[in-house]
Amino acid sequence: MEYKDIIYKSPVKHGLINHEKTYKDFQWEDVKKYFEHFTDEGVNIAHEAIDRHATNSYKNKIALLWEGEGNIKKQYTFLNVKAQSDKLANALKNLGVEKGDRVFLFLPRIPELYISIIAIAKIGAIAGPMFSAFGPEAVKDRLLNSEAKVLITTPELNQRVNEIKEDLPMLKHILLVGAKDNLKKNEISYESEINKASESFKIKWVDPEDYLYILYTSGTTGKPKGVTHVHNDMISHYITTKWALDLREDDIYWCTADPGWVTGTVYGTWGPWLNGISQVVYNGRFDAEQWYSIIKKYKVTVWYTAPTALRMLMKAGNEIIKKYDLSSLRYICSVGEPLNPEVIKWGLKVYNLPIHDNWWQTETGSIMISNYPSLPIKPGSMGKPFPGICAKIINTKGKELSPGKHGLLALKRGWPSMLREIWKDKKKYDEYFCVSGWYTTGDTAYMDDDGYFWFVGRADDVINTAGHRVGPFEVESALVEHKAVAEAGVIGIPDTERGEIIKAFIVLNYGHKPSPELKKEIQKFIKKRLAAHAYPREIEFTKDVPKTRSGKIMRRLLKARELGLPTGDISTLEEG
Ligand code: AMP
């Protein structure tokens, strides 16, 4: 049986030494003692992540080791991050930003992105990081729904904002990082505001339940939903970083995720800094040699990445690894999509280390299920629930299923970093809790006899391509805006490198003929509107797209036909 295939028993004796015992005894409440200012006066995650370190023995410790393309390097101590974020917080206040206001970020992974996330929290405002590959439509959806007051971006990315600016009456200011001149209406230079701002800032103490950030994520239907998290999340951020990512004082940590995705916000910003850890940020495209050179140059000890990246590294071959001294690495973790056993076995061979998979979601706000350093790894399994997390496999009525049975992966509601709202959409929020007492994840899974969880798939039509969640409806809606497209049905199909790729079935409007050129044009259209990761890598022109009598696209039928699987119940299929 696959789960007997245990390949790695760690000799490590630190972090979460005894999962079973800690799981029994653990109380979330106990984590508060690690914070300096979890008091009745209020809390602020930015104080715990940056300011307190800047006034203790960590003040000259490196918080951020930054490298951009072209070998440009910068480094910031905790004191530097405090000083810069204090100034930015003052600058934002001067622009009228107050507690609860939304400040959105459309930036590459430059130091200003991380400093902005901290500064926004210091005011008690709500940060909205957006992935820098988003096209105008994706940016508009987010700014419009959140009613963002301020946007921080670069002149280059601002060109995409210019296309939609007229539709965003709530957006008062655009702060441009690195703007030379020619500022238009509403545009302000980030640097000149910072230069004007006072250096001393008094942090805003907020209620633990006050909002901290919003990240938009995709479901099967509708526009992306604004998943909202609070300052109280710091409890989960702190302890999961310590126990699941095993970060310790002297580590040099590299999280490869962009803060436009939840891993980059939580484990590429808050988690490591709450633990006072030095972290590396590389602002550049994936390139195997470049990645290995980052590990070598900065002597990275803990590396948190994703299965697609690992598969791409595997494809790049074992020869190039020999060119780089990777001996600093001591712990590797992965998240975002299923991690295939071959990759774990390969990692063991070439890095001499196992890869620790973990599972969580934008909505859960922190790692829920993980392979810990002290637990034997069963390749292909996501691991065991984090202490304080009750994960079960249930059916649609809430009945717990026995080991080995496939069902819905559900979590007992109420852990510190659970989502607090879908921004302005109570109905969508309630859908997560449709089974009484449970948060339903949308994933299907099973648990084995030893309590390890195994991912099976999504219970809905959401596509996971290279670890990025894409809603088929968003792609279909963007497709039908192309003049040649009358109807579109979108599904995910298996891909050895990216987990899934997006395939679109397209019915053309009268007068348009299928051609390879038209496919390319449609792909370009989606890349530009939504994002590069969301375009259909495969397009099939078809005469019709199967729909139910009520007009819903039957994506499941499309998928079953595509993969040669049984088509199941199609009694609601539209006739004729
Ligand atoms: P996101 O909210 O964008 O981070 O996406 C969360 C989704 O990614 C989950 O609901 C899963 O479908 C998938 N996912 C995350 N981690 C894993 C993992 N370790 N194994 C399999 N799927 C994962």
Boltz pocket constraint, residues with backbone or C-beta under 6 A from the ligand:
constraints:
  - pocket:
      binder: B
      contacts: [[A, 217], [A, 262], [A, 334], [A, 335], [A, 336], [A, 337], [A, 338], [A, 339], [A, 357], [A, 358], [A, 359], [A, 360], [A, 361], [A, 362], [A, 363], [A, 382], [A, 441], [A, 442], [A, 443], [A, 455], [A, 457], [A, 458], [A, 464], [A, 467], [A, 468], [A, 469]]
      max_distance: 6.0
